[in-house]
Amino acid sequence: MAQRPEDLVELLPAAEPFLAREADVDDPAGRRGLVLVHDLAGDFDAASAGTLAGAHLLAGLPHEVIARFDADSLVDYRARRPRMTFNADRYETFTAPEILLYAVEDDAGAPFLLLHGAEPDYSWERFVAAVGSLVERLGVTSVAALQAIPMPVPHTRPVTVTAHATRRQLIESYPVYWGEMRIPGSVSALLELRMGEAGVDAFGVAAHVPHYLAQATYPAASLTLLEHLEQLTGLRLPTESLREAADLHRTEVDAQIARSADNLAVVAALEQQYDSFTAAREGTDLLGGAGEVPSAEEIGAEFERFLADQDRRGPRD
């Protein structure tokens, strides 16, 4: 028997203050106006940039879990096998996947919510409906996605992003680069679509990760995601230690690239593309081959290559 959306999530006692406040609100204008940020780890998280951004927030800001989703019903364990500890002649521990909703306070003491954990493999519509119910009950008025995608960009230039939203006004300062294209779906994308249909503001930024670093970690992309999240929401977020990590990582990547003349040539060609496009567009920040915006087919092909690489790597850690 199919589960109801509400059966997929357990509200914990820490959610009660949020629920009680919203229960007393008669006028929509009186809603708390919380931001819900989500960084669900899946195929649209190149270099784990979104996941690392969320983990960085949890490491640096006060937080508590207010809801827990039934990951056992939502996650395909054989696609990304949970870790277990084996010691000598016995199994000792099992680390189950989690999908948790946190109440977090930013550096100014303002509350926001963070949905953090594995992207569901199953029951996307029921999961999104469950999140939508929490949006209504907890006083959320805007939903923000943190994602990352592989792109033909060099690590030696500033990290660029693609912005998307349910209303153009939410991302008015961001340029539009292409028209309609068909790409693989994600729970984050479906959540944004359904929020828009329900009249809830939803938006997101996808950091462009150099395609040659998409399977590694890339803290510069995580830093960029948090910087754009601040701009779009007004939240005050800690970024200094992440900035230091990005600088250190840049040094390490530079050293690795320098060991190969072929790698140096690839990066130099990407730099030329980037600089030519930036000059032609007077500072806008997405590039394509020969200084042109990538076509829908090129972007789709890049996604497909990334997803194929994910499949070839086998089960995830």
C-alpha positions in Angstrom: 0.0 0.0 0.0 1.4 3.4 -1.0 2.5 5.6 1.8 0.8 9.0 2.3 3.2 12.0 2.0 2.8 12.6 5.8 3.9 9.1 6.5 7.4 9.9 5.1 8.3 12.5 7.7 8.4 12.5 11.5 8.2 15.9 13.2 10.4 16.1 16.3 9.7 18.1 19.5 12.0 20.9 18.4 9.5 21.7 15.6 6.8 22.6 18.1 7.7 26.4 18.5 7.5 26.8 14.7 4.2 24.9 14.5 2.6 26.8 17.4 3.5 30.1 15.9 2.1 29.4 12.5 -1.0 27.8 14.0 -1.9 31.3 15.4 -1.4 33.1 12.1 -4.7 34.1 10.4 -3.3 36.6 7.8 -0.7 35.3 5.3 1.2 38.5 5.8 1.9 37.5 9.4 3.7 34.3 8.5 7.2 33.9 9.9 8.8 34.1 6.4 11.4 31.4 6.8 13.8 30.4 4.1 14.2 26.7 3.5 17.5 25.8 1.9 18.0 22.3 0.4 21.2 20.7 -0.8 20.1 17.1 -1.3 23.1 15.0 -2.4 22.6 13.4 -5.9 23.8 13.5 -9.4 23.3 17.3 -9.7 25.9 17.9 -7.1 29.2 17.9 -9.0 32.2 17.8 -6.7 29.7 17.5 -3.8 29.6 21.3 -3.8 26.1 21.7 -2.5 26.5 19.0 0.2 29.7 20.5 1.4 28.1 23.9 1.6 25.3 22.6 3.8 27.7 20.6 5.9 29.7 23.8 6.4 26.7 25.7 7.6 25.9 22.9 10.1 29.5 22.9 11.3 29.5 26.7 11.9 26.0 27.6 13.0 23.7 26.7 15.9 21.2 24.1 14.7 18.8 21.3 15.8 16.9 18.6 13.9 13.2 19.4 13.7 12.1 16.7 11.2 13.4 13.3 10.0 12.4 11.7 6.7 12.0 8.0 6.2 15.2 7.4 4.3 14.7 3.6 4.5 11.7 4.1 2.2 13.3 6.7 0.0 16.9 5.6 -0.7 18.1 2.8 -2.9 20.8 1.2 -0.7 22.2 -0.8 -3.6 22.8 2.3 -5.7 24.7 4.0 -2.9 25.6 1.4 -0.3 25.7 2.6 3.3 29.0 2.2 5.2 29.4 -0.6 7.8 32.2 -1.4 10.1 33.7 -4.9 10.1 36.2 -5.7 12.9 38.1 -8.9 12.8 35.3 -11.4 12.8 32.1 -9.4 13.2 30.1 -6.4 12.0 30.0 -3.6 14.5 28.2 -0.5 13.1 25.9 0.5 10.3 25.7 4.1 9.1 22.2 4.5 7.6 21.5 7.3 5.1 19.6 10.3 6.5 17.4 13.1 5.2 17.0 15.6 7.9 15.4 19.0 8.3 17.3 21.4 10.5 16.4 24.7 12.2 19.5 26.9 11.9 20.4 30.3 13.1 22.6 32.5 10.9 25.4 34.8 12.1 22.8 37.5 13.0 20.6 35.1 14.9 17.9 34.9 12.1 16.3 31.4 11.8 16.2 29.4 8.6 15.7 25.8 7.7 18.1 23.4 6.0 17.0 20.2 4.3 20.2 18.1 4.2 20.9 14.5 3.2 20.6 12.0 0.4 18.5 12.8 -2.6 15.5 10.3 -2.6 15.6 7.6 -5.2 12.0 6.6 -4.8 8.6 8.4 -4.3 9.6 11.8 -5.6 6.1 13.1 -5.7 5.2 12.0 -2.2 8.5 13.3 -0.9 7.9 16.7 -2.5 4.3 16.7 -1.2 5.7 16.0 2.3 8.1 18.9 2.0 5.3 21.1 0.7 3.3 20.3 3.8 6.1 21.3 6.1 6.6 24.5 4.1 3.0 25.4 4.9 3.0 24.3 8.5 6.4 25.8 9.5 6.0 29.3 8.0 8.3 28.9 5.0 7.8 31.6 2.3 10.8 30.9 0.1 12.7 27.8 -0.9 16.3 27.9 -2.1 18.3 25.1 -3.9 22.1 24.7 -3.8 23.4 22.5 -6.7 26.5 22.1 -8.9 27.0 21.0 -12.5 30.1 20.1 -14.5 31.0 22.7 -17.2 33.9 23.5 -19.5 35.3 26.2 -17.2 38.9 26.6 -15.8 39.6 26.4 -12.0 41.8 29.5 -12.4 38.9 31.9 -12.9 36.0 32.9 -10.6 33.3 30.2 -10.1 30.2 31.1 -12.2 26.6 30.0 -11.7 23.3 29.4 -13.4 20.3 30.8 -11.5 16.7 29.6 -11.8 13.5 30.5 -10.1 9.7 30.2 -10.2 9.5 34.0 -10.9 11.9 36.0 -12.9 11.8 38.8 -10.4 13.5 36.6 -7.8 16.7 36.4 -9.9 16.4 39.5 -11.9 20.1 40.4 -11.7 21.1 37.1 -13.2 21.3 36.8 -17.0 19.4 34.3 -19.1 21.7 32.3 -21.4 19.6 29.7 -23.2 16.1 28.7 -24.1 14.3 25.3 -23.7 16.4 22.2 -23.2 15.7 18.7 -21.9 17.9 17.5 -19.0 17.8 14.7 -16.5 15.4 15.4 -13.6 16.2 15.7 -9.9 14.1 15.9 -6.7 15.4 19.5 -6.2 14.1 20.5 -9.6 10.7 18.8 -9.0 10.4 20.5 -5.6 11.0 23.9 -7.2 8.5 23.2 -9.9 5.8 22.1 -7.5 6.5 25.0 -5.1 5.9 27.4 -8.0 2.7 25.7 -8.9 1.6 26.1 -5.2 2.4 29.8 -5.3 5.5 29.5 -3.1 8.7 31.4 -4.2 11.5 29.0 -5.1 14.8 29.6 -6.6 18.3 28.2 -6.8 21.8 28.5 -8.0 23.9 25.9 -9.7 27.7 26.4 -9.4 29.7 25.6 -12.5 32.4 23.1 -11.6 35.4 22.5 -14.0 34.5 19.2 -15.7 38.0 17.8 -14.8 37.3 18.3 -11.1 33.6 17.1 -11.0 34.5 13.8 -9.3 36.7 15.4 -6.6 35.9 18.1 -4.1 35.9 21.7 -5.1 35.4 24.1 -2.1 35.5 27.2 -4.3 32.1 26.1 -5.7 30.7 25.6 -2.2 31.9 29.0 -1.2 30.3 30.6 -4.3 27.0 28.9 -3.5 26.9 30.4 0.0 27.8 33.8 -1.3 24.9 33.7 -3.8 22.6 32.3 -1.1 23.5 35.4 1.0 22.7 37.7 -1.8 19.4 36.1 -2.7 18.1 35.7 0.9 19.8 38.3 3.1 21.1 35.5 5.4 24.4 36.1 7.1 26.5 33.0 6.7 30.0 32.0 7.8 32.4 31.7 4.9 35.9 32.5 6.1 37.1 28.9 6.8 35.6 27.8 3.5 37.5 30.6 1.7 40.7 29.3 3.3 39.9 25.8 2.2 39.3 27.0 -1.4 42.6 28.8 -1.4 44.5 25.8 -0.2 42.7 23.5 -2.7 43.5 25.9 -5.6 47.2 25.6 -4.7 47.0 21.8 -4.7 45.2 21.7 -8.0 47.7 24.1 -9.6 50.5 21.8 -8.5 48.8 18.7 -9.9 48.0 20.4 -13.2 51.6 21.7 -13.6 52.9 18.2 -13.7 51.4 17.6 -17.1 51.9 19.7 -20.3 48.7 18.3 -21.7 46.7 19.4 -18.6 48.3 22.9 -18.8 47.2 23.2 -22.4 43.6 22.2 -21.6 43.4 24.8 -18.8 45.0 27.5 -21.0 42.4 26.8 -23.7 39.6 27.1 -21.2 41.1 30.3 -19.8 41.1 31.8 -23.3 37.5 30.8 -23.9 36.5 32.3 -20.5 38.4 35.5 -21.0 37.1 36.0 -24.5 33.5 35.5 -23.5 33.8 37.7 -20.5 35.2 40.5 -22.5 32.6 40.1 -25.2 29.8 40.1 -22.6 31.2 42.9 -20.5 31.5 40.9 -17.4 28.7 38.3 -17.6 29.8 34.9 -16.6 29.1 31.9 -18.6 31.1 30.6 -21.5 31.0 28.3 -24.4 33.3 27.2 -27.1 34.9 30.0 -29.2 33.4 32.6 -26.8 29.8 31.6 -27.4 27.1 30.4 -25.0 26.9 26.6 -25.1 23.9 25.2 -27.0 21.2 23.2 -25.3 22.7 20.1 -27.0 26.2 20.9 -25.6 24.8 21.4 -22.1 22.8 18.2 -22.2 25.8 16.3 -23.5 27.9 17.6 -20.6 25.3 16.4 -18.1 25.1 13.0 -19.8 28.9 12.6 -19.7 28.9 13.5 -16.0 26.1 11.0 -15.2 27.8 8.3 -17.2 31.0 8.9 -15.2 28.9 8.5 -12.0 27.6 5.2 -13.3 31.0 3.9 -14.2 32.3 4.7 -10.8 29.8 2.1 -9.4 28.1 2.3 -6.0 28.7 5.5 -4.1 30.3 5.8 -0.7 
